[in-house]
Amino acid sequence: MEENYPLAKWLSGEMTEAELKEFQAKPDFAIYEKIKKYSASLEAPTFNEEQVLKTVLAAPKQKVKTITLNQHWLFKVAAVLVIGLGLFFTAKNFASATVFAENGNQKNFLLPDNSEVVLNSGSEIQYKKWNWDNNRTLNLEGEAYFKVAKGKKFEVNTALGKVTVLGTQFNVKQRDNRFDVSCYEGKVKVNYNQSEVVITKGMSVAFKDGKMMTLPENTAQNPEWLSQELAFYQEDLKAIVAELERHYNATITLKNSENTQLFTGIIPAKDIAVSLEILATTYHLKPTKTDKNKYILESLDAR
């Protein structure tokens, strides 16, 4: 079927008289007439091939900038260095910092706000340097003494509980199923499971197996372990032996001892032989050195 294009037929003058009358009766015919009138006066510019060629040949030639192979590799190396430095500084600022005190050693260090921390043997702290002043939060495994610089809220998280302060001096100890907190200056808030308690200078609190213990008032200026002494309150024999192992970086084996007596007191911790002798006298044990940094504590009652 042949398609009919009225506008094209009208412009080319191919319409019959009947078709022309019908087309002129359309509402848009006046617009079509204006288009025909103005388009008739338009002329396409004459294309002069010779003139175009002369213009192209006479145009000034621009110098093409080339990059040698060596320059290309230099750009690559520079890009790699920039990216590498960016990743390095990002990792340095955003990654967690970890400080660890090995058995037999203590670790002193400063946090980004100049708060002082002393880590006891066999203890670890993790924190983020990024935005520290606005988010003074760290994770502790073991025992540490803190002198907190004044500032925003300071939090110490452990597996058993949380301690919150603003600026003070305190000690936190988390070993196995026991959680101890002592305050030496200011005020601290202690959270353990669903319990919350606030302690001030000279006060201590401990939690063991889900139960809270209020410890006697402490008149010391700082934790005893900073002065090479180990203080215990209602502690069992196995926990005391484990603390001595960490402090001296030694292996101490308990043999034939099922003594459940709880110990409260201070054990000097400058000489392992003296420490073991005090423990042996209290629990009726015989200490024997079997090798370098290896000892046996054997019950005398079992003989």
ChimeraX attribute file (.defattr): number of C-alpha atoms within 10 A of each C-alpha:
attribute: neighborCount
match mode: 1-to-1
recipient: residues
	/A:1	3
	/A:2	4
	/A:3	5
	/A:4	8
	/A:5	8
	/A:6	14
	/A:7	13
	/A:8	11
	/A:9	14
	/A:10	17
	/A:11	12
	/A:12	9
	/A:13	10
	/A:14	12
	/A:15	16
	/A:16	11
	/A:17	9
	/A:18	8
	/A:19	14
	/A:20	15
	/A:21	11
	/A:22	10
	/A:23	16
	/A:24	14
	/A:25	11
	/A:26	9
	/A:27	9
	/A:28	10
	/A:29	13
	/A:30	11
	/A:31	10
	/A:32	14
	/A:33	13
	/A:34	10
	/A:35	11
	/A:36	12
	/A:37	11
	/A:38	9
	/A:39	10
	/A:40	8
	/A:41	7
	/A:42	8
	/A:43	7
	/A:44	5
	/A:45	6
	/A:46	6
	/A:47	8
	/A:48	8
	/A:49	8
	/A:50	8
	/A:51	9
	/A:52	10
	/A:53	10
	/A:54	10
	/A:55	9
	/A:56	10
	/A:57	9
	/A:58	8
	/A:59	8
	/A:60	7
	/A:61	8
	/A:62	6
	/A:63	6
	/A:64	6
	/A:65	6
	/A:66	7
	/A:67	8
	/A:68	9
	/A:69	8
	/A:70	9
	/A:71	11
	/A:72	10
	/A:73	11
	/A:74	12
	/A:75	11
	/A:76	12
	/A:77	12
	/A:78	11
	/A:79	12
	/A:80	12
	/A:81	12
	/A:82	12
	/A:83	11
	/A:84	12
	/A:85	12
	/A:86	12
	/A:87	12
	/A:88	11
	/A:89	11
	/A:90	12
	/A:91	11
	/A:92	14
	/A:93	14
	/A:94	12
	/A:95	13
	/A:96	15
	/A:97	13
	/A:98	12
	/A:99	16
	/A:100	18
	/A:101	21
	/A:102	17
	/A:103	18
	/A:104	15
	/A:105	16
	/A:106	18
	/A:107	16
	/A:108	13
	/A:109	12
	/A:110	13
	/A:111	16
	/A:112	14
	/A:113	14
	/A:114	12
	/A:115	18
	/A:116	16
	/A:117	19
	/A:118	19
	/A:119	27
	/A:120	25
	/A:121	25
	/A:122	20
	/A:123	24
	/A:124	19
	/A:125	22
	/A:126	16
	/A:127	19
	/A:128	20
	/A:129	19
	/A:130	16
	/A:131	11
	/A:132	16
	/A:133	15
	/A:134	11
	/A:135	15
	/A:136	21
	/A:137	17
	/A:138	18
	/A:139	17
	/A:140	21
	/A:141	22
	/A:142	22
	/A:143	23
	/A:144	27
	/A:145	24
	/A:146	21
	/A:147	18
	/A:148	21
	/A:149	16
	/A:150	14
	/A:151	14
	/A:152	14
	/A:153	14
	/A:154	23
	/A:155	19
	/A:156	21
	/A:157	19
	/A:158	21
	/A:159	15
	/A:160	21
	/A:161	21
	/A:162	20
	/A:163	21
	/A:164	17
	/A:165	21
	/A:166	18
	/A:167	20
	/A:168	20
	/A:169	24
	/A:170	27
	/A:171	21
	/A:172	26
	/A:173	21
	/A:174	22
	/A:175	18
	/A:176	13
	/A:177	11
	/A:178	18
	/A:179	24
	/A:180	22
	/A:181	25
	/A:182	25
	/A:183	27
	/A:184	25
	/A:185	19
	/A:186	15
	/A:187	19
	/A:188	26
	/A:189	17
	/A:190	20
	/A:191	16
	/A:192	19
	/A:193	10
	/A:194	7
	/A:195	11
	/A:196	12
	/A:197	12
	/A:198	16
	/A:199	18
	/A:200	16
	/A:201	19
	/A:202	20
	/A:203	21
	/A:204	22
	/A:205	19
	/A:206	21
	/A:207	19
	/A:208	14
	/A:209	10
	/A:210	15
	/A:211	10
	/A:212	16
	/A:213	14
	/A:214	11
	/A:215	16
	/A:216	11
	/A:217	12
	/A:218	15
	/A:219	10
	/A:220	9
	/A:221	12
	/A:222	19
	/A:223	20
	/A:224	16
	/A:225	19
	/A:226	13
	/A:227	11
	/A:228	14
	/A:229	16
	/A:230	20
	/A:231	17
	/A:232	16
	/A:233	14
	/A:234	12
	/A:235	16
	/A:236	15
	/A:237	19
	/A:238	15
	/A:239	14
	/A:240	17
	/A:241	19
	/A:242	15
	/A:243	17
	/A:244	23
	/A:245	22
	/A:246	19
	/A:247	24
	/A:248	17
	/A:249	17
	/A:250	18
	/A:251	17
	/A:252	20
	/A:253	16
	/A:254	17
	/A:255	14
	/A:256	13
	/A:257	17
	/A:258	11
	/A:259	12
	/A:260	11
	/A:261	12
	/A:262	13
	/A:263	17
	/A:264	12
	/A:265	10
	/A:266	15
	/A:267	20
	/A:268	17
	/A:269	20
	/A:270	14
	/A:271	10
	/A:272	17
	/A:273	14
	/A:274	13
	/A:275	17
	/A:276	24
	/A:277	16
	/A:278	16
	/A:279	20
	/A:280	17
	/A:281	11
	/A:282	11
	/A:283	21
	/A:284	17
	/A:285	23
	/A:286	16
	/A:287	20
	/A:288	15
	/A:289	12
	/A:290	10
	/A:291	9
	/A:292	8
	/A:293	13
	/A:294	14
	/A:295	20
	/A:296	18
	/A:297	23
	/A:298	20
	/A:299	19
	/A:300	14
	/A:301	10
	/A:302	10
	/A:303	6
